[in-house]
Structures are given as C-alpha cells and as structure tokens.
Amino acid sequence: MCKHILNAQVAIRAPCCRKWFDCAECHAEVSDHSLAKASEMAFACKKCKKTFRKDLSDFEDEDEFCPHCDNHFVLEAVEPEASLGVEGEDIRIDSRMIKDDRQKLKKGVTSIYDVEVSDKLG
C-alpha cells in the first residue's frame, strides 16, 4: 500500500533495479539511485494482479486501461492531507474526552441547566 498516492491502481517495475514499487517516491525512499527513465514500462494491476507492458512513447487514451480487466489505472492522484484531530477512544464508550471538569456541580444538580440563576449570582 502506497503512503504517497492513496488511489494507486498499478505498481511499476523500476527499469534501473528491476524491483516493484507503487510510485516513484516509494522508489526514492528505499533506493540509493534515481529512477531511470524508459520508453517501455512494466505494470502490475492491483485489481486483477496481472502484469503488462506499455510503450510510453506512443501512449493513447485507450492505453489508460489494464488489458486484462479494463481497470482504469491512469487517474488523478489522491494524496494524503494533513489533518488535525482528537485521538482517543470512541466517545460513545468513554465520554471523558468531552467532559469539562472545570464546572463542578452541586449535590443534587445533574446539569448546568438545572442551576438557578440566583445560585450563580449569590
């Protein structure tokens, strides 16, 4: 599974070291050399698990599909986005993440909405 391109449909065989990678960035992470360019590339479809070759010098619209299962493998890449989230347990199971302990309730009061206005002022 590629961490750079989330919707990768094929793996590529690097012509320089003859190893399989999901993308060029995956090759750069584990190799000490740059990815060699070639006019013919070998691909492995992730849907049907079969390999095929494509001539990139004469690449047309119908070449964007796997010849075995017609999986469309030339897509706009979906890359992971940075996000800010709260890590913790499911709040349906453990609600301590959303509880505010700064507001201490009086005995017998079950909610801040049950407190009388005169109690807050006095």
ChimeraX attribute file (.defattr): number of C-alpha atoms within 10 A of each C-alpha:
attribute: neighborCount
match mode: 1-to-1
recipient: residues
	/A:1	10
	/A:2	14
	/A:3	13
	/A:4	16
	/A:5	17
	/A:6	13
	/A:7	15
	/A:8	21
	/A:9	19
	/A:10	24
	/A:11	21
	/A:12	20
	/A:13	20
	/A:14	22
	/A:15	16
	/A:16	12
	/A:17	13
	/A:18	10
	/A:19	10
	/A:20	16
	/A:21	20
	/A:22	23
	/A:23	18
	/A:24	14
	/A:25	15
	/A:26	15
	/A:27	20
	/A:28	13
	/A:29	9
	/A:30	9
	/A:31	11
	/A:32	8
	/A:33	11
	/A:34	12
	/A:35	15
	/A:36	9
	/A:37	10
	/A:38	13
	/A:39	10
	/A:40	13
	/A:41	15
	/A:42	18
	/A:43	23
	/A:44	20
	/A:45	23
	/A:46	16
	/A:47	15
	/A:48	13
	/A:49	12
	/A:50	14
	/A:51	17
	/A:52	12
	/A:53	14
	/A:54	16
	/A:55	13
	/A:56	12
	/A:57	9
	/A:58	9
	/A:59	10
	/A:60	9
	/A:61	7
	/A:62	10
	/A:63	16
	/A:64	15
	/A:65	14
	/A:66	25
	/A:67	16
	/A:68	13
	/A:69	12
	/A:70	14
	/A:71	16
	/A:72	16
	/A:73	19
	/A:74	14
	/A:75	10
	/A:76	9
	/A:77	12
	/A:78	11
	/A:79	13
	/A:80	10
	/A:81	6
	/A:82	6
	/A:83	5
	/A:84	6
	/A:85	6
	/A:86	6
	/A:87	7
	/A:88	9
	/A:89	11
	/A:90	9
	/A:91	10
	/A:92	6
	/A:93	7
	/A:94	11
	/A:95	10
	/A:96	11
	/A:97	12
	/A:98	8
	/A:99	9
	/A:100	8
	/A:101	8
	/A:102	6
	/A:103	8
	/A:104	10
	/A:105	13
	/A:106	10
	/A:107	6
	/A:108	8
	/A:109	12
	/A:110	10
	/A:111	10
	/A:112	11
	/A:113	8
	/A:114	10
	/A:115	14
	/A:116	10
	/A:117	9
	/A:118	7
	/A:119	7
	/A:120	7
	/A:121	6
	/A:122	5
